[in-house]
């Protein structure tokens, strides 16, 4: 399931942001071969969204 998400998201990102991605990724591999899964029990979807939005993001 995670592999499918990574495959689909990689294709969509490369299609929509081809120029930007090409500046940083010369190889056809976009995601690392590993993944991490954790439970988020006890919080609301809104709290999760707020947490994700507050994370640092790389500048392109």
N, CA and C of each residue as an Amber inpcrd file, in Angstrom:
protein
   180
   0.8160000  -1.1860000   0.0000000   0.0000000   0.0000000   0.0000000
   0.8730000   1.2680000   0.0000000   1.8670000   1.3000000   0.8670000
   2.7560000   2.4680000   0.9160000   3.4990000   2.6120000  -0.4060000
   3.9510000   1.4940000  -0.9580000   4.6650000   1.5410000  -2.2370000
   3.7750000   2.1300000  -3.3320000   2.4980000   1.7670000  -3.3320000
   1.5740000   2.3200000  -4.3260000   1.4120000   3.8300000  -4.1520000
   1.2920000   4.2780000  -2.9100000   1.1900000   5.7210000  -2.6500000
   2.4280000   6.4590000  -3.1390000   3.5930000   5.8790000  -2.8800000
   4.8400000   6.5130000  -3.2960000   4.9570000   6.5490000  -4.8170000
   4.5400000   5.4800000  -5.4690000   4.6080000   5.4240000  -6.9310000
   3.6910000   6.4650000  -7.5600000   2.4460000   6.4860000  -7.1160000
   1.4700000   7.4180000  -7.6880000   1.8530000   8.8620000  -7.3920000
   2.2360000   9.1460000  -6.1550000   2.5880000  10.5290000  -5.8130000
   3.8300000  10.9890000  -6.5740000   4.7910000  10.1030000  -6.7530000
   5.9960000  10.4500000  -7.5110000   5.6470000  10.8250000  -8.9480000
   4.7960000  10.0370000  -9.5650000   4.3980000  10.3280000 -10.9510000
   3.6630000  11.6580000 -11.0580000   2.7510000  11.8990000 -10.1180000
   1.9950000  13.1520000 -10.1540000   2.8920000  14.3640000  -9.9120000
   3.7820000  14.2510000  -8.9400000   4.6900000  15.3620000  -8.6340000
   5.6170000  15.6380000  -9.8070000   6.1810000  14.5910000 -10.3900000
   7.0890000  14.7730000 -11.5300000   6.3660000  15.3640000 -12.7380000
   5.0990000  15.0030000 -12.9050000   4.3280000  15.5350000 -14.0280000
   3.9950000  17.0110000 -13.8110000   3.5370000  17.3500000 -12.6180000
   3.1020000  18.7160000 -12.3460000   4.2560000  19.6890000 -12.1230000
   5.3590000  19.2010000 -11.5590000   6.4910000  20.0640000 -11.2270000
   7.7770000  19.5800000 -11.8970000   7.6930000  19.2300000 -13.1560000
   8.8200000  18.6310000 -13.8740000  10.0840000  19.4870000 -13.8160000
   9.9640000  20.7700000 -14.0570000  11.1340000  21.6530000 -14.0710000
  11.7810000  21.7430000 -12.6970000  10.9600000  21.9430000 -11.6680000
  11.4860000  22.0710000 -10.3090000  12.1470000  20.7830000  -9.8370000
  11.4990000  19.6560000 -10.1020000  12.0370000  18.3620000  -9.6680000
  13.3420000  18.0650000 -10.3900000  13.4180000  18.3660000 -11.6660000
  14.6230000  18.0800000 -12.4510000  15.8440000  18.8230000 -11.9130000
  15.6310000  19.9510000 -11.2780000  16.7470000  20.7170000 -10.7090000
  17.4120000  19.9780000  -9.5570000  16.6680000  19.1430000  -8.8470000
  17.1880000  18.4860000  -7.6530000  17.3470000  16.9770000  -7.7780000
  16.6080000  16.3570000  -8.6930000  16.6380000  14.9000000  -8.8270000
  16.9880000  14.5080000 -10.2510000  18.2220000  14.0800000 -10.4510000
  18.6300000  13.6700000 -11.7930000  18.3480000  12.1910000 -12.0340000
  18.1640000  11.4370000 -10.9560000  17.8850000  10.0040000 -11.0760000
  16.3750000   9.7690000 -11.1270000  15.9490000   8.6240000 -11.6700000
  14.5120000   8.3480000 -11.7590000  13.8740000   7.9890000 -10.4130000
  14.6670000   7.8960000  -9.3640000  14.1440000   7.5420000  -8.0440000
  13.7810000   8.8190000  -7.3000000  12.5540000   8.8860000  -6.8100000
  12.0940000  10.0810000  -6.1090000  12.0460000   9.8530000  -4.6030000
  11.4310000   8.7770000  -4.1760000  11.3260000   8.4390000  -2.7570000
  12.3820000   7.4200000  -2.3670000  12.7300000   7.3750000  -1.0980000
  13.6320000   6.3430000  -0.5800000  12.8900000   5.0060000  -0.5890000
  13.6310000   3.9250000  -0.5790000  13.0240000   2.6010000  -0.6180000
  12.3930000   2.1720000   0.6900000  12.5510000   2.9610000   1.7280000
  11.9870000   2.6150000   3.0300000  10.7940000   3.5110000   3.3470000
  10.0900000   3.1660000   4.3940000   8.9770000   3.9960000   4.8370000
   8.7380000   3.7860000   6.3230000   8.0090000   4.7020000   6.9270000
   7.6980000   4.6570000   8.3490000   6.1930000   4.8130000   8.5130000
   5.6140000   4.0000000   9.3620000   4.1810000   4.0730000   9.6360000
   3.9870000   4.2050000  11.1400000   3.1200000   5.1200000  11.5390000
   2.8200000   5.3010000  12.9630000   1.3370000   5.5800000  13.1370000
   0.8400000   5.2910000  14.3040000  -0.5540000   5.5480000  14.6340000
  -0.7070000   6.9720000  15.1540000  -1.8350000   7.5800000  14.8690000
  -2.1110000   8.9410000  15.3320000  -3.3730000   8.9560000  16.1860000
  -3.5800000   7.9160000  16.9560000  -4.7850000   7.8120000  17.7730000
  -4.8940000   8.9280000  18.7920000  -6.1110000   9.3330000  19.0730000
  -6.3450000  10.3200000  20.1080000  -6.3020000  11.7650000  19.6620000
  -6.0920000  12.0190000  18.3800000  -6.1100000  13.3950000  17.8810000
  -7.0920000  13.4980000  16.7260000  -7.5600000  14.6950000  16.4950000
  -8.5080000  14.9100000  15.4020000  -7.7640000  15.1290000  14.0860000
  -8.4910000  15.0230000  13.0070000  -7.9110000  15.2810000  11.6880000
  -7.4250000  16.7260000  11.6170000  -8.1710000  17.6370000  12.2060000
  -7.7650000  19.0460000  12.2020000  -6.4390000  19.2440000  12.9360000
  -6.2500000  18.5440000  14.0560000  -4.9860000  18.6420000  14.7890000
  -3.8320000  18.0860000  13.9620000  -4.0770000  16.9890000  13.2440000
  -3.0440000  16.4190000  12.3730000  -2.6850000  17.3860000  11.2530000
  -3.6920000  17.9870000  10.6380000  -3.4400000  18.9560000   9.5660000
  -2.6010000  20.1250000  10.0810000  -2.9500000  20.6300000  11.2550000
  -2.2050000  21.7430000  11.8460000  -0.7530000  21.3470000  12.0860000
  -0.5360000  20.1450000  12.5920000   0.8210000  19.6560000  12.8430000
   1.6250000  19.5970000  11.5460000   1.0340000  19.0210000  10.5070000
   1.7320000  18.8890000   9.2190000   2.0460000  20.2650000   8.6430000
   1.0990000  21.1860000   8.7130000   1.3160000  22.5300000   8.1710000
   2.4300000  23.2790000   8.8990000   2.6550000  22.9550000  10.1590000
   3.6720000  23.6490000  10.9430000   5.0720000  23.0540000  10.7780000
   5.1920000  21.9570000  10.0550000   6.4960000  21.3340000   9.8490000
   7.3300000  22.1780000   8.8930000   8.6180000  22.1660000   9.0980000
   9.5260000  22.8950000   8.2060000   9.4940000  22.2570000   6.8260000
   9.5390000  23.0810000   5.8040000   9.5530000  22.5780000   4.4340000
  10.7950000  23.0980000   3.7240000  11.3750000  22.2730000   2.8440000
  12.5580000  22.7290000   2.1070000  12.1770000  23.8080000   1.1020000
  13.0850000  24.6990000   0.8490000  12.8350000  25.7550000  -0.1360000
  13.3480000  25.3000000  -1.4880000  12.5060000  25.4410000  -2.5000000
  12.8970000  25.0470000  -3.8580000  13.5290000  26.2030000  -4.5810000
